[in-house]
Amino acid sequence: MNYNNKKFRPILNSENGETTEETIFEYQQVGNILTSKYQGGKILKGHLIGLVNEDGTIDMRYHQVNEKGELMTGICHSTPEILENGKIRLHESWKWTSGDMSSGKSTLEEI
């Protein structure tokens, strides 16, 4: 699976997450290395880097600055689902590596 030049938006997130429907992720992929810049909603600026596995799952690390001016970091595992319209939905399990160290789940859809 190749995520290059695809954009995603969260449609669901745990209460302890910071992404909202206003957050836009712009994915770039070269080989199996995935990067993204993102912002919107509660996030002023964020970046992620990850590895795409043969089955399309992604193991990633992220860092972002939120609207409170805090630098937040975390890890995430994403599993893709191909929708009937051909777009990708990502089911994510994540954990903060800063702040309260809590974990959560989110769902992103390709826009």
N, C-alpha and C positions, 0 to 999 in steps of 0.2 A: 504494500500500500504506500502511496506517495501523497504526502500532505502539502507539497510545495505550492505556494501561492493561494492556499485556501484560507478563508476567514471563518471564524467561529464565534458564537455568542452563547453565553450561558442561558439555559431555560429553567434550570433548577439548581439550588445550592443549599447546603446546610446553613443553619442560622449563624454559625460561627465562621462562615466564609466571608470573603470580601468582594467577590465578583458578583455582578448583577447583570440584568439584561442589557445594560448600557455599556458593559465591558466588551470590547472587540479585540480578538486575538488574530494576529496576522502571521500565519505559519510559513516558514521557509524550510526546505529539506534538501540536503545534498548527501547522496548515499543514504546511510541510515541515521545521519545526524540531523536532528530537528531543532530549530530555533524559532522563537517567536518574540515579538514585542506586543504589548497590550496595554490598554488604558481605557478609562471610562468608568462612570459611576463613582464608587468609593476609591478607585485606584488612579493615582496621578500618573504613574508610569511603572511598567513591569516588564520583565524579561524571563524567558524560560529556555532551558536547553535540555534535550532528551535524546534517547536512542529509540529508534523504531525497530521493533522485532519483526521477524518474518511473517508473523500472523497479524501484523498491523498494530499490536499493542505498543504503548509508549511508556517508558520509564523516564521520568523527568524530574528536574529540580527547578524551582522558581524563586525569584526575589522581586519584591515590589515595594513602592512607597505609597502609603495610603493617604487619604485626605487629612488625617491627623498628623501627618509628617513622620510616621513611623516606618522604619524599614522592616519588612516582614519576609520570612523565608519559609520554604517548605518543600516537600517531596510529593509526587503524584504518580499514580499508575492509571493509564487510560486504556479502555477497551472499546474498539470501534464497532458500530452497527451500521450496516448500509440500509438506508430507508428506501421505500418503494420508489421515490422520486430520484434515486441515485445519490442523494446527499448523504453525508456522514454524520452520525450521532456518536458522541464520545461519552462513555460512562466512566466517571472518574472517582477514584478513592484517593484521598489526600490527607496529609498530616502536616501541621505547622511544625517547623524546627526552631521557631522563635515564639515569643509571646507565651500563651498558655499551653502550647504543645498539644493542643487538641486535634482531633481528626474529623473528617466529614466526607460527604459525597456530593458530587455535582454532575450535571449533564450539560454538555455543550452540543449545539447543532451548527452545521455548516450553513453559512448565509451566502 
